[in-house]
Amino acid sequence: MNKDSWVQEVYIEFFDRCFRATAYTCEKGDRAFRAFWSLLISGGVKFDRNDFKDLHEWAAGHSYLRFYSPSESHYELGVQESNMSFLLAYENYVGRKPFITKDIDYDCYRGGAYTCHGGGKTQGRLVIGASFAWEGRRITVTSFKDNVHSLIACEYQPKKAGEDYGPSKIKKRFTISVKDLQKAKKKDKDNAEN
């Protein structure tokens, strides 16, 4: 544990004070800590690079504790809020190399609210639900495979008239590594220079 980390200090204090007035359930714990992480990220709190690893180890050292770690939706929020310290701490915790590319469309619509940058194509970190240009196609990130430093993205069949609801059919699935993105960036740069 880092005694100088405010995030670790406030997490432990919050954990200690939770569910004194109500009964604990896993669902309530998940909801409370999802809101906790969202508040810190949106509030622009500075995270230390090892905050999540240290908290995970702290909880593992106590048989009755559980570490409520941040999730992919928090990673998306970190990108939206441009909280770089959170992004670096999360990437360190999950072992992710950032997937950075250009021509990203963050115009995601989830749960009745826009949860990404609010639209427009830009350069930055890829998150689940973001679409980007790849090999002449527009593909959407569906998951990350941090253990092998790759992501899964899909190109979807266009919906036909009247097919507004329901899942889209996958046209093609891609597994893309950080190195693949770097090669594509270099290729684009070389093409621009010629």
Wavefront OBJ file of the C-alpha trace (Angstrom):
o trace
v 0.000 0.000 0.000
v 1.104 3.515 -0.757
v 0.408 5.627 2.326
v 0.639 8.774 0.170
v -2.132 7.705 -2.222
v -5.350 9.588 -1.565
v -7.283 7.163 -3.824
v -6.194 4.179 -1.725
v -6.934 6.031 1.504
v -10.446 7.087 0.458
v -11.229 3.617 -1.002
v -10.365 1.924 2.303
v -12.322 4.535 4.277
v -15.343 4.169 1.981
v -15.088 0.360 2.129
v -14.960 0.489 5.939
v -18.031 2.718 6.202
v -20.206 0.978 3.610
v -23.332 -0.907 4.604
v -23.464 0.218 8.209
v -27.001 1.525 7.679
v -28.214 -1.186 5.281
v -27.662 -4.867 4.730
v -24.852 -5.833 2.364
v -25.448 -7.691 -0.877
v -23.025 -8.239 -3.755
v -25.366 -6.254 -6.016
v -25.361 -3.268 -3.637
v -21.586 -3.476 -3.326
v -21.158 -3.509 -7.106
v -23.492 -0.529 -7.502
v -21.833 1.477 -4.723
v -18.297 0.969 -5.992
v -19.273 1.525 -9.624
v -20.566 4.949 -8.519
v -17.476 5.480 -6.332
v -15.037 4.991 -9.232
v -17.200 7.095 -11.567
v -17.209 9.965 -9.079
v -13.417 9.932 -8.725
v -12.833 9.721 -12.490
v -15.342 12.450 -13.389
v -14.100 14.603 -10.521
v -10.627 14.631 -12.039
v -8.981 12.914 -9.070
v -5.336 12.024 -9.682
v -4.608 8.300 -9.523
v -1.221 6.756 -8.806
v -0.031 4.203 -11.331
v -0.210 1.295 -8.832
v -3.437 2.244 -7.018
v -5.483 -0.709 -8.293
v -2.709 -3.265 -7.917
v -2.045 -2.080 -4.357
v -5.754 -2.164 -3.441
v -6.120 -5.622 -4.990
v -3.208 -6.882 -2.854
v -4.645 -5.155 0.238
v -8.009 -6.912 -0.222
v -6.319 -10.265 -0.975
v -4.553 -10.012 2.380
v -7.875 -10.078 4.229
v -10.035 -13.165 3.818
v -13.294 -11.235 4.282
v -12.551 -8.452 1.793
v -13.267 -8.082 -1.888
v -11.654 -5.557 -4.202
v -14.257 -3.790 -6.297
v -12.072 -2.937 -9.246
v -12.984 -0.457 -11.962
v -14.411 -1.910 -15.184
v -14.332 -1.304 -18.937
v -17.147 1.220 -18.542
v -14.868 3.160 -16.174
v -12.102 2.988 -18.784
v -14.550 4.481 -21.288
v -15.437 7.205 -18.766
v -11.733 7.884 -18.196
v -11.314 8.460 -21.940
v -14.420 10.646 -22.033
v -13.217 12.729 -19.081
v -9.579 12.766 -20.267
v -8.425 11.536 -16.841
v -4.999 10.335 -17.986
v -3.865 9.321 -14.499
v -6.843 6.953 -14.211
v -6.208 5.542 -17.706
v -2.544 4.830 -16.902
v -3.467 3.196 -13.564
v -6.172 1.048 -15.187
v -3.899 0.007 -18.066
v -1.215 -0.907 -15.535
v -3.718 -2.948 -13.500
v -5.096 -4.980 -16.422
v -1.763 -5.167 -18.298
v -3.052 -3.215 -21.291
v -0.957 -1.374 -23.789
v -3.113 1.519 -25.002
v -4.727 1.109 -28.411
v -4.302 4.558 -29.913
v -5.406 5.379 -33.425
v -7.041 8.129 -35.440
v -10.450 8.522 -37.019
v -12.248 7.187 -33.925
v -15.957 7.777 -33.605
v -16.936 7.854 -29.934
v -20.578 8.564 -30.719
v -21.824 5.732 -28.519
v -25.401 5.488 -27.313
v -25.883 3.241 -24.315
v -28.458 2.981 -21.610
v -30.405 6.040 -22.725
v -27.459 8.439 -22.578
v -24.459 9.368 -24.649
v -21.539 7.937 -22.743
v -18.583 8.839 -24.937
v -17.128 12.074 -26.229
v -20.414 13.109 -27.784
v -19.538 12.352 -31.362
v -17.073 13.438 -33.944
v -14.057 11.635 -35.261
v -10.838 12.121 -33.350
v -7.566 10.467 -32.326
v -7.209 8.748 -28.999
v -7.600 5.537 -27.046
v -10.012 2.910 -28.271
v -12.793 1.803 -25.931
v -15.531 -0.790 -26.269
v -18.203 0.587 -28.581
v -15.906 2.994 -30.430
v -15.653 2.623 -34.184
v -12.645 3.408 -36.334
v -11.306 3.049 -39.847
v -9.440 -0.190 -40.573
v -8.385 -1.567 -43.933
v -10.966 0.544 -45.750
v -13.789 -0.514 -43.427
v -15.530 0.975 -40.412
v -15.246 -1.450 -37.488
v -16.390 -1.364 -33.862
v -14.431 -2.513 -30.796
v -16.253 -5.310 -28.958
v -13.642 -6.485 -26.412
v -10.002 -6.441 -25.333
v -7.685 -9.425 -24.861
v -5.162 -7.808 -22.526
v -3.208 -11.025 -21.961
v -2.143 -11.019 -25.647
v -2.303 -7.229 -26.210
v -5.048 -7.359 -28.814
v -8.610 -6.228 -29.310
v -11.583 -7.734 -31.078
v -13.507 -5.512 -33.481
v -16.289 -6.275 -35.932
v -17.635 -4.887 -39.155
v -21.410 -5.223 -39.191
v -23.850 -5.815 -42.031
v -25.878 -2.682 -42.749
v -29.399 -2.997 -41.367
v -32.202 -3.222 -43.865
v -35.194 -0.909 -43.826
v -37.369 -1.704 -40.828
v -34.567 -3.464 -38.903
v -34.032 -0.730 -36.347
v -33.924 -3.071 -33.361
v -32.118 -6.238 -32.498
v -28.505 -7.263 -32.915
v -26.595 -6.423 -36.067
v -25.143 -9.297 -38.062
v -21.372 -9.514 -38.122
v -19.873 -9.146 -41.576
v -16.257 -9.689 -40.514
v -14.386 -10.114 -37.204
v -10.880 -8.737 -36.621
v -8.233 -9.413 -33.991
v -5.934 -6.388 -33.944
v -2.776 -5.977 -31.872
v -1.104 -2.789 -30.694
v 1.666 -3.583 -33.191
v -0.911 -3.827 -36.005
v -2.137 -0.315 -35.157
v 1.442 0.978 -35.063
v 2.187 -0.569 -38.476
v -0.969 0.972 -39.957
v -0.010 4.372 -38.537
v 3.464 4.091 -40.056
v 1.983 3.001 -43.407
v -0.396 5.993 -43.388
v 2.487 8.328 -42.571
v 4.657 6.860 -45.370
v 1.755 7.179 -47.855
v 1.185 10.808 -46.814
v 4.861 11.652 -47.401
v 4.834 10.156 -50.929
l 1 2 3 4 5 6 7 8 9 10 11 12 13 14 15 16 17 18 19 20 21 22 23 24 25 26 27 28 29 30 31 32 33 34 35 36 37 38 39 40 41 42 43 44 45 46 47 48 49 50 51 52 53 54 55 56 57 58 59 60 61 62 63 64 65 66 67 68 69 70 71 72 73 74 75 76 77 78 79 80 81 82 83 84 85 86 87 88 89 90 91 92 93 94 95 96 97 98 99 100 101 102 103 104 105 106 107 108 109 110 111 112 113 114 115 116 117 118 119 120 121 122 123 124 125 126 127 128 129 130 131 132 133 134 135 136 137 138 139 140 141 142 143 144 145 146 147 148 149 150 151 152 153 154 155 156 157 158 159 160 161 162 163 164 165 166 167 168 169 170 171 172 173 174 175 176 177 178 179 180 181 182 183 184 185 186 187 188 189 190 191 192 193 194
